[in-house]
Amino acid sequence: MNLKNILSFQEFKQGLLFRSIVFAFMGIGWDLCMTFLQQSLSGKINHNGICPVSVWMLLAYGTVPFFFYPLVSVTKHFRFHYVLRLVVLLAVFYAVELIFGLLMRSLNVLPWNYDWYLEPAWTIDGIITWHPAILGAWIIFIMLVEWIDTVLRVSYPKIRENLSAFWKDI
């Protein structure tokens, strides 16, 4: 893919709203797993299996397709090694997490706090963490997001066709 095609945003726009909705809801499930991982690491597992998840996270995870595909496309265009691409994506992900977290805090909203379950030494004000297990989980998340976003973009014409047929039959 050449840079002109990347900057045209034609592929970027392919099913963008649909991808945002999918990632918003997928993110809630991921957030639940991340909270459970934090509880496990801290030894504070709730025997009821209750892991707090905020509806604000729908907004956070719903933005993933807006920055993820352009970054992947540019890093692929410049032939970044896969590991370097993951590092770049992780750095941008952490920057977005920090900005979103600070924005939420400025609105007096606390949708997550890594300090709830992890030692504060592993976090920046509870907004981001560099705990090795959490870093590993976010790397897995980035790998999954790249794969799922690609599948959704490539498959979107067929998905749209199937959705149209579904709604016509109702």
Buried (B, 14 or more C-beta within 10 A) or exposed (E): EEEEEBEEEEBBBBBBEBBBBBBBEBBBEBBBEBBBBBBEBEEEBEEEEEBEBBEBBBBBBBBBBBBBBBBBBBBBBEEBEEEEBBBBBBEBBBEBBBEBBEEBBEEEEBBBBBBBBBEEEBBBEBBBBEBEBBBEBBBEBBEEBBEBBEEBBEEBEEBEEEEEEEEEEE
